[in-house]
């Protein structure tokens, strides 16, 4: 059996995200951030457990930097979400990554995004190499990007 998780989150300035994952030998599930994984203060990284599997979401220290907060609405279908904001908008690439905390591979099928003011690129990587093709979501549009079940160990979301 395959396990899938759908992440519903918001990365304003970068993205609104919902990702679907599959893992071998488990049932499908959705990560909807119904419980705040961030706490009350902005963070640059947080860990959340989805169907007994721990994932880490990180606003990388590239570009201008930034942080993430929890919001009760604004995600896919106005669900709870994670709000990521860049410090400034001077042009360097900002990056948010999603990885299993144990660094194991997972099967990535889709991600829902709403980029806000700038285009974003979403790509899956395994051992540092791009798997399949990266996909771009245009600014101010929400769209589901389908990755057709690629086996990866990291999602990179850049803007």
Buried (B, 14 or more C-beta within 10 A) or exposed (E): EBBBBBBBBBBBBBBBBBBBBBBEEBEBBBBBBEEBBBEEEBBBBBEBEBBEBEBBBBBBEEBBBBBBBBBEEBBBEEBBBBBBBBEEEEEEEBBBBBBBEEEEBBBBBBBBBBBBEBBBBBBBBBEEEEBBEBBBBEEEEEBBBEBEBBBBBBBBBBB
